[in-house]
């Protein structure tokens, strides 16, 4: 198993309750984003902190080993693995009703 997949497994195992609760919220958010956006943002921040922590640990190990030039690719692979589990994770932090398009009448 590759190193980034090991770190994803470690992260999920060490924070099992957090990620199980987030998975339920994530699924609800995917079905109805308008209703769940504020709670998704609040709970998602906690999840993102954990994800960033484990990503930093992974990349630090790579940099210590003398493979610093491979760190960006490793980080992208780690993030892609997270996105497989939580496809809507990049929607954390969106503000509801900030961007609206006005209808333009041409005639």
WOLINMO-V529362 format. One record per backbone hydrogen bond with DSSP energy under -1.0 kcal/mol. NH is the residue of the N-H (numbers start at 1). CO is the residue of the C=O. If there is no record, write none. Layout:
# WOLINMO-V529362
NH/CO
NH/CO
This chain:
# WOLINMO-V529362
6/2
7/3
8/4
9/5
10/6
11/7
12/8
13/9
14/10
15/11
19/15
20/16
21/17
22/18
23/19
24/20
25/21
26/22
27/23
28/24
29/25
30/26
31/27
32/28
36/32
37/33
40/36
41/37
42/38
43/39
44/40
45/41
47/43
48/44
49/45
50/46
51/47
52/48
53/49
54/50
55/51
56/52
57/53
58/54
59/55
60/56
61/57
62/58
63/59
64/60
65/61
66/63
67/62
70/67
71/68
74/70
75/71
76/72
77/73
78/74
79/75
80/76
81/77
82/78
83/79
84/80
85/81
86/82
89/86
91/88
92/89
94/91
98/95
